[in-house]
Structures are given as C-alpha cells and as structure tokens.
Amino acid sequence: MTATFVVIPQWQGSGSSRAMRLIDGAEAIRGDLPASVTRVVEVPTGAGESLETGVHRFSSVSAIAEAAELALDDVSDVPVVIGGDCGVEFAGIRRAVRRSTGPVAVVWFDAHADLNTPASSPSGAFHGMVLRTLLGGGPAELAPAALLDPGHVVLAGTRALDDAEADYAEAAGIAMLSPDRFETPDALIAALRDTGATEVYLHVDLDVLDPSEIAGVQFPEPFGVTTAQLTAAIRAVREEFTVVGAGITEFAPATPEAAVDDLPAILRIVSALVR
Ligand SMILES: [Mn+2]
C-alpha cells in the first residue's frame, strides 16, 4: 500500500516523568523515513492545562488532536501516525471511523488497554484513556461524533489492565488476546473475522513487545510478544483486510545511542505495515 507518515511528537498525553523523551523518539524514527512521504505536526512546547476535564494537560492534547486532524486531511493514501504518546491515535482513529462506509475494526497492539475514563484514571494521563475516549467514555470535550463500537475492538498482546479497565472490557465484550496467543496470527485473524469488519486500523504501542526486544518504552511489562510475532500478525492482517490507517507510538529512548539499538525492530514494524 502507499502510505504517508504523519509524525506527531506529542508528550503531553504521557504520565511519565520523562515524557519529553517521546520527542526524541519521534525524531529518531522520522530520521529513517523517506522525507517525501513524511509530514510533521507541530506540537506546543508548553505542558498545557487540564481545564477541569480530569485530563492532565488537556489543552495541549486537544489542540494537537485538531492539528493532527488537519494534517491527516491532507493525506490521500493510508496515514501511518508516528508518536509521540498513544494519545496521538485519537485523531487518526476518530477520522477512520467517521470516513468509513462500513465498520472499522481496531487492533490495539499494546501491553495496556488504555480504557480508563477521566474518573477512573490513576494518573490523569490521556494516553491511558485514548481507546475509551474513542468508545465514548472519555472527556466530554473530545466525544467523537461517530463512536467506535466495542465489538470492533481487539486488544492484542494486552497484559496490564487496571481493575476498572478489566471490568469495562468484560462488560463491553471487547475481545482480548494475551501475548501467548500470538505463536501464529490465527487467533487474531479469527477475532477480526468475528468483528464483521473488512477495514482495519492497526495501533502499535511499542510496549506490546517483550522488554527483551525493545528498551525505549516508559511503561514496560514483562512477557510480551516478539518483534517477529508482531510483524507476522501485521502482515497476516494486511493479507485479508484493508488497512485504513496505523500508528506506532511510545518510543522514548533514554539516549541517542539507545535509540540506535531499538530502531531496527521499529523499522521492521514500519516495513510490515507499508511494504
Ligand atoms: Mn501501552
């Protein structure tokens, strides 16, 4: 497929005390992408204010989502969003759901479910609420006009849920595949067939990978998938479904040297998405 990369170095949605490393991560990935098909969304330098939404730095997160939407409107092929924190997926998925004529399934490759509400979130960080916001439980100010259906979501490689997130996922009937279900892509393909969707958005938070595969993530969780399992799953999805968008998020290398160590795995994921 032909793709356009939209780099969004947002850090304001992260709950990490070193969130600004996400700027370095976005820049490191951008440096390896073809400039002719890469756009960069400018991110405010300030942290921003919560404006009583229950979302930390809400004003920045919201302004970046609007800027991202404008940048995505200029993309005529398939957008691949490069974070930044997971919150950057909000604009891309909201747009994919709104523009599609049929149901869009979302595969959420992430150690975390990102299903908190402003009331349930332990941190107030938007990156832990982004999927819930798309489903209609986020801050009212960001409520999408077209909601994502919980029956169209597959949590993939997810293994660290807060109690409130696990309760919601179960009540809403959201499909969840733990990392041990990725020996082959078969379980994921079956779960996607069950959604009835033919179009798919692929979200990748790099912390879906096992910590032995990548160092530069700020919320690592043990017992993740391998890079080979992730890329095989992505390629299998592309064989059967139409990918309408994708994102790679949460790269936050500690140093430029550490970034170099992680980039081969990240570029394998980029290749699986677009080549
Ligand atoms: Mn995560």
Residues whose N, C-alpha, C, O or C-beta is under 5 A from the ligand:
A	BS01	MN	D110 A111 H112 D205 D207
